[in-house]
């Protein structure tokens, strides 16, 4: 919960349920959580991240060719880097991204140092949510069944002379209701 009010709302709603149902749900959760721990993947993808762009042409949407090529490269990278016995999770997935993009060409050297230290960060387009969308769509069917499983998505943008994407994924192999 982000707020105390949100926690109070949850407590009020839970109070409306039969206490036996709440106790049963807590037992199911405890057993499931013990048998289905959080697992983690971390990797770094060198090169620039291509932002998600929605193009419209008349009544039909089409996917940007550069984005499609980049997502195919991302899938290929993941297939090479993931363990051979990796099974895409069916449960909850959380994703953290750090996108490092090249600074503007006309940047003064002292500002480049500040950028590399993470003290000056990109505040202009592309938006962080466009990076998230392109990475999550690119990881579909390889790192997880569908990006709809992602319950937490966080993206930070940085400047660096070495453009790259650093990704951390936490996942549960199974869903609690299956």
N, C-alpha and C positions, 0 to 999 in steps of 0.2 A: 504494500500500500504506500502510495506517495504521501498521503495525508492522514492525520489522526481521524478526520471526518470519514474518510474512506474505510478505515479499520472499524469505526463505530457502525457504519452502515452494514458491513459484512457481519459483524457480531449481532446486530439487530435482525438481519435476515436469517442467520443460522438459528436464532432463538425461536423462529417460527416453525422449525422442523421438529419432529418427534425426536426426543433425546436418544432413543434406541437406534434410529437411523443415523444420527450424527456419530454415535459410538461405533456403529458398524463401518461407516465410511472412514473413520479414523483408523480402525484396525486394518481395513483393506489398504489404505494409504501406507501405513507403516510396513506391512508385508511387501507391498509392491515396491516401495522406495528401497527397501533392503535388497531386493532381488534385481533391481533395475537402476544401478548407480549412474551418475553422470559420467560420460566418457568425453574425451577431448581430442580435437584435431587442431594442429597449428601448422601453418605453412606460409611461405613468402613467395609471391608471384612477381618476378622481376618485370620491369617495363611499365608502360603507362596504362592506366585504367581507362577504358572507353566508357563514357557516360551513356546512360539509357536515354534514347530520344524517341519520342512518339511522332512519327511522320504521318501526315494525312495527305492523301491524294484523291480528291473527289470523295466518293463514298467509301473507299477501301483504304484500310491501314496497311502499311508494309513496314518491315523491319529494316533498319539501316544496315547496309552491307558491311560496313566497318565493325559495327557492333556484333553482327552475326559471326563474322570471322574471329573476332576477339573472344566471344563466348565459346566457339568451337575450340580455340587454342586453350582456353581455361579448362574445358572438359578433358582435352587431351593431356594437359599438365596433371590434372587430378588423377586421371586413370594411371599415369606413370608413377605418381608419388604415393598414392594410397596403397596400403598393404594388399597383397593379392587376395586375402581372405576377407577383405572389408565388405560388409553388407550394409547398404544404405539404411539408416534408422527409420523406423516407422513412428517413433514417438516425437516428443517435443524437441525443438532445436533452438539454440540461441547463438547469435552470430555477432561478433565484434570485428569491425574493419578499421584499418588505418591505411588511408590512401595518401601516398607521397607523390606529389606532382612537381614538375619542373617549375622553378621560379621564373618570373618574366626576364627576358634577355637583358633589359636595361637596368637591372638591379645593381646597386652599389655593393662593393665587396663586403663592407661591414654589415649591410643588411642581409647578405647571403649567409653570413655567420649566424646572425640572429634567427634566420629562417631555418637553418640546419639544426639549431638548438631547440626549435619548436616554439620560439618566442614570438615570431611573426607567422601567422597562419592565414591560409586562403579564406577570404570572406566573400569572394565573388563566385560567379557561376564556374563550373557546374555545381549544382546543389548536391549535398551529401546524399539525399534520398535517390538521386539519379544513379549515383555510384552503387548504392545498396541494391537497387533494382537490377542493374546490369550484372553484378556479381552473383546475386541470388539466382537469377534466371540461368546464368551460365553454369551454376553448380547443380541445377535440377537433374535428377535421375542418376547422378554420379555420387554426390555427397549426401543426398537425401532423396526421398521419393518425390516431394513437391515442396516448393518454398512456402506454401501455405502452412507448413509445420512450424515455421519460425515464429516463436512467441516473443522474442526480443531481438531487435536489430539495432546496432549502434555503429555509427560511422564517424570517424574523426579525419579531418583533412590537414595535411602538412605540406610544407615545401621541402624539397630535397634535390640535390644534384644527381641522385640515384633514384629515379622514379620506380615505384614498386607498390604492391598491395600486400599488407600483412593481415592474415585472417586467423581468427581463433573461433572455433566452433565447439560448443558443448551440446551434447545430445544424449537422449535416452533411447535405447534400442527399441523399446516397446511402449505402446500406449497403455494407460492405466485401465481403460475400458475394454481392452481386447484380451 
